[in-house]
Amino acid sequence: LPHMPLRIGIGINTGEVFVGNMGSEQRFDYSIVGDPVNVTARLEAATKDFLVPVIASESTRNAASNYAFVDLGSTGLKGKTGETSVFALHSFKDAAEPDFDTFLELHDAAIRAAGRNSSELDLCLKAVRSHPAALRYGNFYDRLARICASR
């Protein structure tokens, strides 16, 4: 059989949940419930839309200070009102590229430009794609350009 790459999506969220044995005599399970669990499931599904393998919530980004995250903007999640900020997990902070802050500035400029006009976005995407850290976000940048062009 030909080699087929495996692609998975992982959603990470931080919050208080209920964990333990739940149910009744007819049905009894060890489970985890709570809104953070639901948000995690929605973040996992959003990896397909954002075209990155690991998406984290803002609460996780704030709690995980040893990690480098890339802002992907915000999105509506099923069952939630308003927009939710989402972030791609990039790496451990000490493993990020030496000029990771430069990459983040270029990346953030592209995100802002996507909300304004496509000619500005084209320039920003050209700049950010020239940075080595941008290689893993190529599909995301393609998506950003498609969304902007369709407006």
N, C-alpha and C positions, 0 to 999 in steps of 0.2 A: 504494500500500500504506500502511496506517496505520503511524504511528511506533511502533516497538517498542524500548523501552530495552534496552541491552546491559548485562548484569550478569555480572561475572567475579569470581573469587576468587583471591587471591594469598596464598601461604604463603611466609614468609621464615624461614630458619633459619641459624645460624652454626655452623661446625665444620670440622674437617679432613676432606678428601675426597681421593680419587685421581682425577686428571685426566690424560688423554692417550690415545695410541693403544693400543687393547686388542684382543685377539683372536688369531686364528690365520690361516693362509693362506686358509682357506675363508671366514672371516668376520672382517673387520677394521674397527673403528670407532674414531672419536675419541669418548670418552665420559667421564662423571663418575660415580663410584660411591662408596658409603660410607653409613653410617647417617644422617648429616645430610641426605643427599639423600632418603632414605626418609621421614624426619621432615618435611621440607619438603613432600613430596607429601601426607602425611597432614594437615598444617596447611592446605594448599590445600583439601582436601576438607572440613575442619572449618569453613571459611567459610560453607558452606551450613547447618550446624547452628547456628552462632553468629550468623548473619545480619549479618555485617560483611564488607566487601570485602577487607580486608588483615589477616591474622593473623600474628603473629611469635612465636617461641619466647622463652623467658627468656634464652637465650644471646645472641640478637640484641638484645633489649631492653638487656641489660647492656653490649653492645658499641657500641650506637648512642646515645651520650650526647647527641647534638644533636637527638634526636627525642623527642616526647611520646607515651607509650603509655598505654593504658587496660587495666587488669587485667580479664580476662574469666573468671577462675577457672581451673579445671583440668578436663581431660578425658582419657579414655582414648583412645589412638591405636592403630590396628590394628598389630599386630606389636610393641608396646611393653608392658612390664609396668608397672603402676602408673599414676598420673595424671601428665599433663604440663601445666605452667602455660602458659597462652596469653594473648596481649596483642593488642589492636587497635592498629594504627598510627594515631595521631590526626593528627599534623602535625609540622612542625619545631617545636622548643621555642620559638623566638622568634616563631613565628606562632600559637601557641596563645592562646586567650582570656586576657585579663589576669587573670581570677580562675579560671584552670584548676585551681589547687590546691583551691579550694572545690568545683568540680565533682568532682574525684577523691575528695574526702572524702564527698560525697553518693553518688557511684557505689559506692564501697567499702562504705558503710553498707547499700546495697541488696543488694550481693552477700552480705554477712554475714547480712542478714535473710532472704534466700532459703533459707538453711540452717536457719532456726529456725521461723518461722510466717508464714502469709499475711497476717494483719492488720498485723503489723509491716512486712512487705514492701510492702503497699499504701501505708502512710505514707511509707516511704523512696522508693518509686517516684514518688509525687506530688511529693516534694521535689526529687529529681534531675531529673525531667522539666521542672521549672520553669526549669532552667538552660539557657541557649542552647547550650552545648556538647553537651547531651544529644540534640539533634535527630537527629543521625546514628545514634544508638543506640536509636531508638524500637522497631525490630523486635527488637533484643536484649532490651529490657526487657519487651516483650510475651511473648517466649519464656520469660524468667525467671519471669514471673507464671504462665504456663501450667504450667511444670514444678512450681512450688511448689503450685499448686492441685490438681495431680494426685496429690499425696502424701497 
